[in-house]
Each structure stands twice: as structure tokens, then as C-alpha cells.
Amino acid sequence: MVGFSFLPAPVVKLVLFDIDGTLIRTGGAGMRAFERTGAVAFEVPNGISHLTFAGRTDTSLVREFFGGHGIAATPEHFHRFFEHYVFLLDYLLPQHIGAVCPGVPEFLDGLRALSPAPLVGLQTGNIRLGAEIKLRHYGLWHRFEIGGFGDDHEDRRELTRIARDRAGRHFQGGLAPEEVLVVGDTPHDIDCARALGARVLAVTTGGASAEELAAHDPTWLVPDLTAISAAAVAG
């Protein structure tokens, strides 16, 4: 008779969250800030109709905006865009009805209660200041210790690697891919996790359906974070 050895999965040492649709919904404030920036800073009204926002980096969206309207993608133009964008984002957030996604505070509390507790960070297409503005508005920014942001790299896959590498400095020998958990709401988030070799918890609190997410084979798939405990995926 052949014997089998079933080894437990490595304990998760780093949990990385997407923001929009995973942690919070801004009620469209982010998209509206993009649209207003195009109009105010570049005299392009209604200039974002051709853009798909879900799972993208802010930098790649701005580059596509520039390309679609014949604007040179210079460092000066990127700086102008984001300077206006963060101001408008901060201004517009209180005017839109948004919310923290279900179960997020409790899930974060559950991660903190684990022993040892994993590092908790972000892997997000938002530029860092945009991420901070959004999460401060919803009282969540202080919950995150590290991250990879849209102004670190245009490629979402690279942001996940950057966040893992930054977190790895806290651990002797760094972090193995299987010690990382990515939490997200789009196929892009699942792709980022798979490219790294990490585990992935997909939630349907964003725009993607359960069927769309299941087609990308996440490790776990739940309607929202009330449906699973931190210990079940990271303990």
C-alpha cells in the first residue's frame, strides 16, 4: 500500500488587498474625479467614456486617456493630471454615497487576532495618495502597513511583486509566494496572485460575477468577507 504525506499549507505571512470593490465602494467618486480632471486640466469634457476602470492602474488609465485624446504622455502631463485628480477626489468623496464593503472591518480584525498575525498591505492600481485619500475617508488607511501602488508601476502584476518584495524585508529570507494571500474582486486580481504564485481570495463585491471569477480559478470564492473567516484562509 502506498503511503501519502499530506503537509499543511504554509501559514500566510502577508495579505494584500485590492481597494475598489474589495475594501470600499466610492459611489463613482473616483471615476468622476478622473472625468473632471480631464475637463479641468486638459479641456477634454466627457473624456473617459472609452476607459475600462476595473482592475487597472491609474497610470495606465491616464496613459490611455492621453492616447485617446492626442495628448503627449510626458512626465509633466502625468504630474498635472494627478495633481488635479487627488484634489478633486478628496473634494468629491463626501458628495458620493459609498461604503465599506461587507465584512471588511471584521476580517481585518480577524487577521490582527491571528498568532502570529500576518502583515496586511495593499496591491492596488490607485496611486499611493489616491489610495490614502480613499481609505482615510472610510477610516481604513491605518489598517495597512505596506503596499504596491499605481505610481510604482503600470502593470498590476508588478505591483503585487513590489508589495511582496517590500514586505519580504520584514522576514529573514524573504517571503515565499505561497506565504502570500491576495484578496480582490476582479479577474485581474486573480491573475496578479497566480503570476506571483500566491493564494487568492476572490469576492463578488465589485463588478465581476461569481461565474466570471470562478473561470479564473481562485483559491477561495465568496460573496463577501462575511462569508469566510480570516483564520480559514490565513491561519
N, C-alpha and C positions, 0 to 999 in steps of 0.2 A: 504494500500500500504506500502510495506517495504522500509524504507529509508536506504541508504548506505552512509557511510562516506569514502571518498577517501582521504587518507592522502598522502602528497608528500613524496617521498623517502628522507631519511636523506641526508644532504649535505655531500659530500665526504671530509674528512679531511686529508686523506693520499692516495697518488697514488704511487704504487710500479711498477717499470718496470723491465722486463727481459732485458738482454743486447743483446745477439747474435741472430740476425734475427728479433729483435724487434726495438732496437735502431740503431744498426750498423750491417754491414756485413764486415768481415775482409778479405774476399777473400781466406779463408783457412789458414790464418796465425796461428790461434790458434791450429788447428789440426796438422799443420806442426811443430809447437813448441813442441807439445806432442810427435810426432813421433821422432823428432831429440833428444829430451831429453832421450827417451828410448834407442836410439842408443849410445848417448854420455855418459850418466851417468850409464847405466846398460848393455851396449853391446848387446842390442836387436834391430837389424835393422828391419824396417818394422813391428814393434810390435803392431800397433794399428788397424790392419785390422779387428779384431773381435769386435771392440768397436763401440757402437752407441752413438754419442755425444749429439744429440738434447734433450734438457730438463734435462740433467744430471748435477750432481755436479762434479766439478773437483776431489774432494776427492774420490767419488765413482768410477770415471773413473780410477784413479790411482790404487785404490784397485783392480779393475777388471784386470788392466794391470799386476799388481804383481801376482795375482792368475793365470792368463793365462800363465805366463812365469816362474812359480816356484820361485818367489822372495818373501821373507818374508815381510809381511806388518808391518814393525817396524816403530816407530816414526822417527828413523834415516833415513830410506829409503824414507819415505814421505818427510822429510826435504830436502834430497838430490835431489829428483825429482823436487820439487817446486823451489828450489834454481836455478837449471839449467833451468827450464821451464820459469820463469819470465825473465831471462836474454835473452833466445832465442826468447821469444815473443816480447820483446822490439826491438830486432835486426831484426826480420823477418817482423814485421808490415809494415815498409816502403817499403819492397820489394814485397808486395802483393797489388793487386788492390782491395780496399774495398771502403765502402761509408757509410755515414749516411743514414738510411732508409728514404723514402719519408715522409715529413710532420712532422718529429720529432722536429726540432727546433721551428716550428710554434706552434705545440701542447704544447710544454713546455712553450713557451711564453704565450699561452692562459691560462695555469694553473696559471702562475705567475700573470696574469691580473685579476684573479677572486678575489672577495671580500666577505669573507676572502679567501686568497689563501691557498690551501692545502699544507701540507708538501709533498715533492717529493723525493722518495727514490728508492732503488733497491731491488729486490728479485731475486738473480742470483746464478747459480751454480758455477760461477767463484770465485776463491779465491779473497780476497779483493785486493791484489796487482795486480793480473791479470786484475781484473775489472778496476782498476785505470789506468794501462798501456794502455789498450784498449781505454777507454773513453778519456783519456788525448790526445791520438794520434788523435782522431777525434774531439777534442775541446768541449767535453761534460761533463767531470768529475765534473766541478764546478757547474753543474746544480743540483746535487743531495746532499741531506742533511743527509741521513740516509740509512741504508740497512741491509740486511741479506745476507751472503756470503758463498761460498762453503767451507771455512775453519771454519765456525761457526758450521756446521752440515752436514752430508752426505745426509740427507733426505730433498728434496726440500720443502715438506710441512712444515717442521720445520723452514726452512729459512724464509718463509712467516710469520710464527708466531713470530719468533725472530725480524724481521723488524717491525712488528706491535707493539710488546711489547716495543721496543726501542723508536718508535715514540710516543707511548702512554704516555711516561713520560713527553711529552710536553703539555699534556692536562689533566686538572683536571678530575679525574675519568677514565682516560684512553680512549681507542677507542673501540667503538662497531664494530663488524665485518662488519655491513652494511655501516659503515663510511669509509671503505677501498675499493679502486679500484685497481685491478691488471691488468696490460697491458702485454700481452705476445703473442707468436706466435706458441706455441705448446700445445697439449693436456695436457702435464704436468703442464703448467702454469694455465690452466683452472682448473685442479684437485687441485692445490695448493689453488686457490681462493675459490673453493667450499668447501674444507676441513676447511677453516677458516670461511666460511660464508660470504665472501666478494663478491662484484660485479666484473665482469671480462670483459675486452675489448680485444677481440682476433683480431689479424691482420694476413694476409696471406703473410707477407714479409719474412717469414722464409721458412722452408721446407715443412710445412704442408699445405694441400689444404683446401679450404673453406669447402668442404664436410667433411673432417676429423675433422676440428674444430667444425663445426655445430653439429656433432654427440655427442659432449661433452657439448652442451647447454650453450655456453657463453651468457652473458647478451647482449653484442653487438658483431657483427662480421663485419669487414670491410676489404677491400683490403689493405689499408694502412692508415696512420694517416692524410692524406689529405682529407679523406672521412668523417671525423667526427670532430666536434669541442670539445675543452676541456669543454666548458660550457654545451654541450649536455650530457656529461657523469659525470661531477663532480660539476656542478654549482647548 
